[in-house]
């Protein structure tokens, strides 16, 4: 299969898996392609030239499996804490013949402590608000790499939530978030990208669940 055929086959596999594993919202391959895969293609410009990429909270393999199809020269680690999801993602990766994918079932906080600053890019799609995502992603990214979040029309509110507390993203070793809109058939969509400018302090990430209960930016 060529690249486009493989991406459409992935949409079909994901639609079939949704029938019993609830990996993403739709069970229509065309809808999955238009609403999800197109998003991931748009963000592929941020993939590093040579490095390993971590997809945090991969769910049904978005964006990790899409990116693995687009960039067979890179290695992708697809991380999720729900085993039924990682099992299905592993099956889909095998069906697509993707040798550059590793699936891991783990909380991101625990995985980050074992794989600290090991990735050139860490990304997340439909996982958590930006402030919380930053604590998940930064410990995984090496200095000079990037953290990336997929976001919709409320991105400004999520950035303002952190700013309203007078917090500095540099606490996590991150630069100021940059917002890059891209074309979408639905609501306004964008990628938010932070450069990793210094090592993340050893006390991040905190234990599982702490980021949501007590965000780092709340004094």
N, C-alpha and C positions, 0 to 999 in steps of 0.2 A: 504493500500500500504506500502511496505517496503521502505527504504531510496532510493535505486536505482530506483525503480519504480516511486517514487515521483519526483525525479530529472528529469527523462525522461518525465514525465507528465508536469513538469514545462517547459521543452524545447518545448513541443507541444503547451502549452498555450501561451508562449511567441511568438512563430512563428505565431500563429493565431492573436494575438494582434498586431503584426507588420504590418499586412495587412492594418490596418487603423489608428494605433497610432504611428508608427515609433519609437518604443522603442529602438531598436538596429538594426544593419545592415541587418541581414539575416532573411529570412522567412522559412528557412529549419531547422527542429528540430534537425537533426543530426549535421548540421553545428553549430548551436547554442550550442549544447552540447560540441562539440569538441573545439570550439574556445572561448567559454565564461564560461560555467559551469565548465569545467576542470580547468580553471584558478582559479576560486573561491574555488574549492576543494583544490587546491595546497596551497592556502593561509590560509586555515582554521586552520593550526597549530598555528597561532598567536591569535586565539580567547582566551579570558581570561577564567580562571577556573570558576569564579563566578562573573558576572557583567552584565551591560547593554552595548550594542554595537550600535553605530550610523553609518549608511551608508549614506554618504553625496553625493548628486547627483545620487541617486539610479537608475534613468532611468527606465529600465524594471525590476528592482529588483536584479541587480547584483552589489555586491555579496550578498546583504542582504537576499534574499529569499533562495538562495543556503545554506547559513550559517544557516538560521533558520531551514531548513530541517535537516542539519547535527547535530545541537546542540539545540534540543528542550528544554534543561534546561536553556538556556539563553534567554534574551529579546532583540529584535532587533527593533530599530527605523529607518525606511527607509524614508529619507528626499529628497525631490525634489521641485524645485520652479515652476514646470510645472504641472498644475492640471490634464491634461489628462493622464500624466504618473502616478501620484499617484493614480488616480482612477482605472487605469488598474492593477496596482500593488496590490491594495487592493482587487480587484476581484480575482486575481490569488492566493493571500494568502488564501482567503476564499475557493476557489476551491480545494486548496491543504490541507485544514484543519489545517492551521498553526495558533495556538492560541497565539504564542509568537512573533507576528509581529504587530507593529503600523506604519501606514503610515501618514506622515505629509507633507503638501504642504506649503513650506516656503523657503525663502532665508536662506542660512546657516548662514550669518552674523546676521540676526534677530533672528534666532533660538538659536544661541550661547549666545546671551545676555539674553535670557529667561532661558537657561539651561546650565549655565556656569559650566564647569569642572564637568559634571554629568556622564561621561561615562568612562568605563575602556578601551575602544578601539573606535577610530573613523577612518573610512576608506573612500577611494575614488578611483573610477576606471574610467579612461577616462574622467576626469573632467578638469584638468588644469595642467600647469607645476608645478614642485615640490615646487619652491619658493612660488608660490601663494597658492598652496594646504596647505602648512604649516600654513599660516595665517587662513585658513578656519578650519583646524582640531585642532590645538593646544588649542584654547579656549574651545573646547568641552571635552577635555580629562583631567581627574583628575591626580594629581601628582602620579607617579608610574605606570600609564597606558601607552598605546602606541598609536601613530598615524601611519597609514599604507596607503601607496599608491601603486597601481598597475602601473608598468611602462614597457616600451619596450626598444629597443636598443639605444635610445637617452638619457637614464638615466644619463650617465656620463656627457653629455653636460648640462643637467639641474642642476646637482649638481655644475658643474664648473661655471655656470652662477651666482650662489649665491656667490661662492668662489671668483670670479673675482672682486667682489665689496668689498671684505674684510669683509663680513658680518658674524656675529656669530649667528647660529641657537638658541643659548641661549637667544637671545633677545625675542624670542617667548616662552621661557621656555622649549625648546626642546634640547635633546642631539644631537650629531653628527649622521646624517643619516647612517644607515647600509643597505647594498644591499644584497639581498638573491635571486640568480637566481633559477628558477625552470624549469622543462622540459615542453616544448610546441611543438605542431605539426607545429607551424608557426614560426614567428620571435622570437628572444631571448626575454624572459620575466623575470621579477623579481618583488619582493616585496621590497619596501623601507620602513624601519621601524625606527621611532624616539621614544625614551623613553621620557616621560614627566618628566623632572627633577626638575622643579620649577613652581610655578603658572605663568600663562600667564598674562602679564600686562593688566590692565583694558582697555587700549586704543585699544586693539585688540579683536575681529576683528573691522576694521573700517567700515564705512557705505558701503552699497551695491555698488559694482563696483569699489571701491577705490583700492582694492588689485591688480586688473588688470591694472589700469591706472597708479598707482604709487606704485610699489612693495616695501615692507618694507625694502628690502635689498639694495635699491638704495638710496644713500645719496643725 
